[in-house]
């Protein structure tokens, strides 16, 4: 049964909105509408995100960055949006398709990604990172797939303020191979392509991201530092949907290729309540399951 709408949506505090999102993810239950008033700006969306992080026992193992549509950037005073990636939701791609768990009636998509692994802690309080300075702290670059997911089917339609509120619309990260000679590779290699049920749905390359992946990293490092969460050694940063955002439903398969470097396959299953799947917040099995 769907959650009843609040009597006064505007009266809900960020913590209560966060709780409704987290509870819905844990229960694998779709939300019919945003549970409260739409955040007034990006800062309000991030206040909800921060409250939701406080409700999670799972540690943050990385962050995702997404691009805000050009036509919205001026009004939102932002070019990108970000959110946490929790440790239980990170898996290594294998020979068999990786399962991803879509909340029935919610939102689910796959995205080709270029991912940085940090090799050093970022100094606390530094908020003037340039792409060049940020890259000096990176240990390696990998390819991978972000599984975007939310209990709210309309999350992308409602826009970046809502995306920010619900963990940046992240539900998992599938890691592929490390990119060889990544510090000297061009921004056109390795190119990526995405297929859903065998149909080509998008193509891209590192250069598809404005400023390249390094610009996304610098943005992320500045934002998390301002929030008192500077990046730590070993954390992952997934830098944006290079091939686009590709909806996927339970029963569908996806194949993401990265030239001759790697191919990552996944298959979508219906999410079930966390209690039956190892306790992860999005209804997927944990590593022991």
C-alpha positions as CSV (number, residue, x, y, z in Angstrom):
1,X,0.0,0.0,0.0
2,X,1.3,3.4,-0.9
3,X,2.3,5.8,1.9
4,X,-0.5,8.4,2.7
5,X,0.3,12.0,1.7
6,X,1.2,14.2,4.7
7,X,-1.4,16.7,5.8
8,X,1.0,19.5,5.4
9,X,3.8,18.7,3.0
10,X,5.5,22.0,3.6
11,X,5.6,21.3,7.4
12,X,7.9,18.3,7.0
13,X,11.4,18.8,8.3
14,X,14.4,17.6,6.3
15,X,14.9,14.6,8.7
16,X,11.3,13.5,8.1
17,X,11.6,13.7,4.3
18,X,14.9,11.8,4.6
19,X,13.3,9.1,6.8
20,X,10.5,8.5,4.3
21,X,13.0,8.1,1.5
22,X,15.2,5.7,3.5
23,X,12.3,3.7,4.8
24,X,10.9,3.4,1.3
25,X,14.3,2.1,0.0
26,X,14.6,-0.4,2.8
27,X,11.0,-1.6,2.2
28,X,11.5,-1.7,-1.6
29,X,8.3,0.4,-1.7
30,X,7.7,3.1,-4.3
31,X,6.7,6.6,-3.3
32,X,3.8,8.1,-5.3
33,X,5.0,11.6,-4.8
34,X,7.9,13.5,-3.2
35,X,7.3,13.2,0.5
36,X,7.1,16.8,1.4
37,X,7.5,20.2,-0.2
38,X,10.0,20.2,-3.2
39,X,13.3,21.6,-1.9
40,X,13.5,25.3,-2.6
41,X,17.1,25.1,-3.9
42,X,20.1,22.8,-4.2
43,X,21.2,23.6,-0.6
44,X,17.8,22.4,0.7
45,X,18.0,19.2,-1.3
46,X,21.5,18.5,0.2
47,X,20.1,19.2,3.7
48,X,17.7,16.3,3.2
49,X,20.6,14.2,1.8
50,X,22.7,14.9,4.8
51,X,19.9,13.9,7.1
52,X,19.4,10.7,5.2
53,X,23.1,9.8,5.5
54,X,22.7,10.1,9.2
55,X,20.1,7.4,9.1
56,X,22.4,4.9,7.4
57,X,24.6,2.5,9.3
58,X,26.5,1.6,6.1
59,X,29.7,3.7,5.5
60,X,30.1,6.0,2.5
61,X,32.6,4.4,0.1
62,X,32.4,6.9,-2.7
63,X,30.3,9.6,-4.4
64,X,28.5,10.0,-7.7
65,X,28.4,13.1,-9.8
66,X,25.7,13.9,-12.3
67,X,25.3,16.7,-14.9
68,X,22.5,19.3,-14.4
69,X,20.7,20.1,-17.7
70,X,22.1,23.3,-19.2
71,X,18.7,25.1,-19.2
72,X,18.5,24.6,-15.4
73,X,22.0,25.6,-14.4
74,X,21.5,29.3,-14.1
75,X,18.4,29.1,-11.9
76,X,19.9,26.5,-9.7
77,X,23.4,28.2,-9.6
78,X,24.9,24.7,-10.1
79,X,26.3,22.7,-13.0
80,X,26.4,19.3,-11.3
81,X,24.6,17.3,-8.6
82,X,26.2,14.7,-6.3
83,X,25.3,12.0,-3.8
84,X,26.8,9.2,-1.7
85,X,27.6,5.7,-2.8
86,X,27.4,3.2,0.2
87,X,29.8,0.4,0.7
88,X,27.2,-2.4,0.5
89,X,26.1,-1.2,-2.9
90,X,29.5,-1.5,-4.6
91,X,30.3,-4.7,-6.4
92,X,33.0,-6.0,-8.8
93,X,31.8,-7.0,-12.2
94,X,32.4,-10.7,-13.0
95,X,31.9,-13.1,-15.9
96,X,28.2,-13.5,-15.1
97,X,25.7,-10.7,-15.3
98,X,25.7,-8.6,-12.1
99,X,22.2,-8.4,-10.5
100,X,20.7,-5.0,-9.9
101,X,17.5,-4.6,-7.9
102,X,14.9,-2.2,-9.1
103,X,12.1,-1.0,-6.7
104,X,8.8,-1.9,-8.4
105,X,7.1,1.3,-9.4
106,X,10.2,3.4,-8.7
107,X,13.1,4.6,-10.9
108,X,15.9,2.4,-12.2
109,X,18.6,3.1,-14.9
110,X,22.1,2.1,-15.9
111,X,24.9,4.5,-16.8
112,X,28.3,4.0,-18.3
113,X,30.8,5.7,-16.0
114,X,34.5,6.6,-15.6
115,X,35.5,6.2,-12.0
116,X,38.4,7.5,-9.9
117,X,39.9,5.8,-6.9
118,X,41.5,8.2,-4.5
119,X,45.1,7.5,-3.5
120,X,45.4,10.1,-0.7
121,X,43.2,11.8,1.8
122,X,42.1,15.3,0.7
123,X,43.1,18.0,3.3
124,X,40.1,19.1,5.4
125,X,38.7,22.5,4.6
126,X,40.3,22.9,1.1
127,X,37.5,24.1,-1.2
128,X,39.4,25.6,-4.2
129,X,40.3,22.4,-6.0
130,X,41.1,22.6,-9.7
131,X,40.9,19.6,-12.0
132,X,44.7,19.5,-12.1
133,X,45.2,19.6,-8.3
134,X,42.4,17.1,-7.8
135,X,43.9,14.6,-10.2
136,X,47.2,14.6,-8.2
137,X,45.4,12.7,-5.4
138,X,44.0,10.0,-7.7
139,X,45.4,6.4,-7.5
140,X,43.7,4.9,-10.6
141,X,40.9,5.3,-13.1
142,X,38.4,2.5,-13.8
143,X,35.4,1.9,-16.0
144,X,32.1,0.9,-14.5
145,X,28.3,1.2,-14.4
146,X,26.3,3.3,-12.0
147,X,22.9,1.8,-11.1
148,X,20.7,4.8,-10.6
149,X,17.7,4.0,-8.5
150,X,15.0,5.6,-6.3
151,X,11.6,4.8,-4.8
152,X,10.4,7.9,-6.6
153,X,9.6,7.2,-10.3
154,X,9.5,10.9,-11.1
155,X,12.8,11.8,-9.5
156,X,14.5,13.0,-12.7
157,X,11.3,14.7,-13.9
158,X,11.1,16.7,-10.7
159,X,14.7,17.8,-11.2
160,X,18.1,18.2,-9.5
161,X,16.8,19.5,-6.2
162,X,14.9,16.2,-5.7
163,X,17.8,14.2,-7.1
164,X,20.0,15.8,-4.5
165,X,17.5,14.9,-1.7
166,X,17.5,11.2,-2.5
167,X,21.2,10.2,-2.4
168,X,21.8,11.7,-5.9
169,X,19.5,9.0,-7.3
170,X,22.2,6.4,-6.7
171,X,21.5,2.8,-5.8
172,X,24.8,1.1,-6.7
173,X,28.1,1.0,-8.5
174,X,29.5,-1.9,-10.6
175,X,33.3,-1.7,-11.0
176,X,35.0,-2.8,-14.1
177,X,38.7,-2.9,-15.2
178,X,41.3,-0.2,-14.5
179,X,42.2,1.9,-17.5
180,X,45.9,1.4,-18.4
181,X,48.1,4.5,-18.8
182,X,45.1,6.5,-17.6
183,X,47.1,9.6,-16.9
184,X,48.2,9.9,-20.5
185,X,45.1,8.5,-22.3
186,X,43.1,10.8,-24.5
187,X,39.6,12.0,-23.6
188,X,38.2,9.9,-26.4
189,X,39.4,6.5,-25.0
190,X,38.0,4.2,-24.0
191,X,34.7,5.0,-25.8
192,X,31.5,3.5,-24.2
193,X,28.3,2.1,-25.5
194,X,25.2,1.0,-23.7
195,X,22.7,-1.7,-24.7
196,X,19.4,-2.6,-23.0
197,X,17.9,-5.9,-24.1
198,X,20.3,-6.0,-26.9
199,X,19.3,-2.5,-28.3
200,X,21.9,0.3,-28.5
201,X,20.6,3.1,-26.3
202,X,23.6,5.4,-26.0
203,X,27.3,6.1,-26.8
204,X,29.9,8.3,-25.3
205,X,33.5,8.8,-24.2
206,X,35.3,10.6,-21.4
207,X,35.0,13.7,-23.5
208,X,31.2,13.5,-23.3
209,X,31.5,15.0,-19.8
210,X,32.0,18.8,-20.0
211,X,35.6,19.4,-18.9
212,X,36.2,15.6,-18.8
213,X,35.9,13.4,-15.7
214,X,38.5,15.5,-13.9
215,X,36.1,18.5,-13.9
216,X,33.5,16.3,-12.1
217,X,36.1,15.2,-9.6
218,X,37.1,18.8,-8.8
219,X,33.5,19.8,-8.3
220,X,32.9,16.9,-6.0
221,X,36.0,17.5,-3.9
222,X,34.9,21.2,-3.3
223,X,31.4,20.3,-2.4
224,X,32.1,17.4,0.0
225,X,34.9,19.4,1.7
226,X,32.4,22.3,2.3
227,X,30.1,19.7,3.9
228,X,32.9,18.5,6.2
229,X,33.3,15.2,4.3
230,X,36.6,15.6,2.4
231,X,37.5,12.6,0.2
232,X,39.5,9.8,1.8
233,X,42.0,7.4,0.4
234,X,40.3,4.5,-1.3
235,X,37.0,6.3,-1.9
236,X,35.5,6.1,-5.4
237,X,34.2,9.0,-7.5
238,X,31.9,8.1,-10.4
239,X,32.0,11.1,-12.7
240,X,28.9,11.2,-14.8
241,X,26.6,9.4,-17.2
242,X,28.9,9.4,-20.2
243,X,26.5,7.5,-22.5
244,X,23.3,8.9,-21.0
245,X,20.8,7.6,-18.5
246,X,19.1,4.4,-19.7
247,X,16.0,3.2,-17.9
248,X,15.8,-0.5,-17.0
249,X,13.0,-2.7,-15.6
250,X,13.0,-6.0,-13.7
251,X,13.6,-8.8,-16.2
252,X,15.7,-6.6,-18.6
253,X,19.4,-7.0,-19.2
254,X,22.0,-4.4,-20.0
255,X,25.5,-4.5,-21.6
256,X,27.9,-1.7,-21.2
257,X,31.1,-1.8,-23.4
258,X,34.2,0.2,-23.1
259,X,35.9,-0.3,-26.5
260,X,38.2,-3.3,-26.4
261,X,39.0,-2.7,-22.7
262,X,35.9,-4.2,-20.9
263,X,32.3,-5.3,-21.1
264,X,30.0,-5.2,-18.1
265,X,26.7,-7.0,-18.1
266,X,23.9,-6.8,-15.6
267,X,20.3,-8.0,-15.1
268,X,17.5,-6.3,-13.2
269,X,15.5,-8.1,-10.6
270,X,12.6,-6.8,-8.4
271,X,13.9,-5.3,-5.2
272,X,12.6,-6.9,-2.0
273,X,12.6,-5.5,1.6
274,X,16.0,-5.2,3.0
275,X,15.3,-7.6,5.9
276,X,15.1,-10.4,3.3
277,X,18.2,-9.4,1.3
278,X,20.9,-8.8,3.8
279,X,20.1,-5.4,5.1
280,X,21.2,-3.2,2.3
281,X,19.2,0.0,2.0
282,X,18.0,-0.6,-1.6
283,X,16.8,-4.1,-1.3
284,X,19.8,-5.9,-3.0
285,X,21.7,-8.7,-1.5
286,X,24.9,-8.0,0.5
287,X,28.2,-9.6,-0.3
288,X,27.4,-12.7,1.8
289,X,24.0,-13.2,0.1
